[in-house]
Amino acid sequence: MFDALAVAGCEQQLSDKTWRSWFSQSAIVPKLDKAKVLDAFAVKAIRVPGPLGGPLVPLPGGTFSALIHGGIVQALTAPSKAKKLLPILLARVLEYEPLSPVHLHLDAIEIGALAEGVGDIPWMVVKALGAERILDILAARWRPRHGTVYSELSSDMALEWQDASEEERCSIRTSCARFKPDRFQYFMNTAPIPDWGKVGIEPDIAGTHIYKALFAIGADSSFLVADRLSTWSLDLATAALAMHALAWTNRYETFGTRVSEEMIYWGAFDSLLFKDKEPSFDQFDLLPAMEISSAEWNTDSDRTLLLGRQAYHETLAELGASPSEVLGIAMRGARAHPLIYSN
């Protein structure tokens, strides 16, 4: 590996001992200065897909430093000399932006695991601030009006072009050329959108309810294909964890003796995304959440939800993680503050 880094033009600044310590059974958290060295290596040596499946581009600078030493929990819990902490925390969380959807997913895992307060601010408030910010970021990406994610996804034409033979591509170009001006680039760059009539989501859905919209988008099997499916599945899992974290701050209402919407949706998310066993579409797994949504579900939708599960599991596998590991960490906060009923 060090030989490959040398070929890539990266100066040797990490010792073999340091590298091995990061991957030992008793792994240590890399210090910030070493993480910055790793960032310098990564910018030169790692390429990731560009927008809309375009040419590979360098990994953004500061990626590893932000993943290891940044994140929404770090922003919320960083030391402050201010006498009144709540305004400071509010400002920090409103300014917070993740590097990527994967970074936001890590944020959701960490906010789920959070069990301590900050100064005189109780854990419920800190946890709620972080979870709400994550859901708001997801809402900005996926809400029906002006969602930013759609322009990042492959258009219908791009997907058709990708799978077309040379003869079919000639036919596509000829068909588009009949318009003046030629409509080929327009169709290639047209952002895809779900069938909102089938999804059944109000355009002004609240950020704290974006998990409902993401689940309902699963009903549109025509939309959720290729990169759209993998992008959606990761954000669905992020929304699920953030929703649970937020709901747990009011756990006696949301996960108490009364069956709540949060309880119903979490049952669906847990069985679909985080369990080893493939879920069923009956009253014990996904059906209750499907019934309280306004989406138009069918057998194609069922298959799409399972494909989304598979895509999420594959994303985790590429990162060297598993759904059970993710859930185990994210539920630390709930285990630290369980539901307790006295006689």
Salt bridges, closest charged atoms under 4 A:
ASP16 OD2 - ARG20 NE 2.69
GLU97 OE2 - ARG133 NH2 2.82
GLU152 OE1 - ARG141 NH1 3.58
ASP156 OD1 - ARG228 NH2 2.58
ASP235 OD2 - ARG141 NE 2.84
GLU261 OE1 - LYS212 NZ 2.40
ASP270 OD2 - LYS275 NZ 2.54
